[in-house]
Amino acid sequence: MSLPKIDLPTYDFTIPSSGKVVKVRPFTVKEEKLLLIAIESKVASDIISSVKQVINNCIVEGDVDVDKLPFFDIDYLFIFLRAKSVGETATVSLTCNNTLEDGSTCGHNFVTEADVGNVELVKFDGVVDDIKLGPAAGVRMRYPNYSIMRKIEELPDIDKKTHIIVSSIDYIYDKKGMHSYKDYTTDELKDFVEGLTEENYKKLEAYVDRFPTIYGKIEADCPKCKFHHTVRYTEFYDFFT
């Protein structure tokens, strides 16, 4: 006789980029272990594949291609699933940065709780994806997917911004017509971006600097000096450490 299966609850989740509603379930203990092993490995490709696999498993109703969703959709959905699966609080470590009367810094390390279920996705107003670079030339931008953004995060800081810009290009247009990113190599697109004037580069830079961003807030008092901390956090992998 086979063992009974316990039904898992389902929740409605609204995809931020499209407004589409999907039904999801919490991830299981087996799936949580898969995530923990990947995150502890610190191998970007393992983390990317594990997060996408678990999210695919947990979407029980709705037509969604996880590989095509913008990176912030995946991050936000992952945090939502974590809150429903493991709990809405997570233990985090803080270091007190309060300046004492003698001019020194407290520096006390302590742990507190972060409210994982109360994060928010902040979108900036006035973001335009059609960026003019000249009288008849410009670039249409798009949000990179999750895999691309997580791989870029592994690059040295000096290379990140240009790679994010390159990965955000949908097509380039001029008097001769439209030029899709699909028709060019990454190196060719990188040469195009690095060949722009500083003024035009900053226009593209401003677009990626205003990507939707996930924020959480931690409020805690230092046990040693009693200083009240208000900290915004963005690194959701910390929820598993």
Secondary structure, 3 states (H helix, E strand, C coil): CCCCCCCCCCEEEECCCCCCEEEECCCCHHHHHHHHHHHHHCCHHHHHHHHHHHHHHHEEECCCCHHHCEHHHHHHHHHHHHHHHCCCEEEEEEECCCECCCCCECCCEEEEEEEHHHCEEECCCCCCCEEEEECCEEEEECCCEHHHHHHHCCCCHHHHHHHHHHHCEEEEEECCEEEEHHHCCHHHHHHHHHCCCHHHHHHHHHHHHCCCEEEEEEEEECCCCCCEEEEEECCHHHHHC
